[in-house]
Amino acid sequence: MNRTIGKRGNMLLLVTVLAAGTLFAAGSRKQIDTFLADYEKIVVKAEKAAENGTMLSLISLQAEAAKLVEKSDKLKDMSDWTEADSVKYLKLTERYMTAITKLSGSLTP
């Protein structure tokens, strides 16, 4: 298999898993705040990984994203999200996607 396709496939999986796990995440105020704080930590790691551009950074990021998805599975009720929560989530997602896109470009031979 072409290494570039494999790396891009891993990044696509990472983005898909994270997005799927977070779209339906909600719960009590504390759970939402914790979830958003954890998501922000992953976004910062993604931004750092994009700067480093290494496969090791991507692997570490995948592990962090998997943990976040596990946490999001415990959150069910979307009615607890405020407009501010949604805005923060969308901004974090935009930053995350920018970092992943940059990382994808840096891993291409």
Helices and strands as residue ranges (DSSP letters): H 3-23, H 29-52, H 55-73, G 78-80, H 83-107
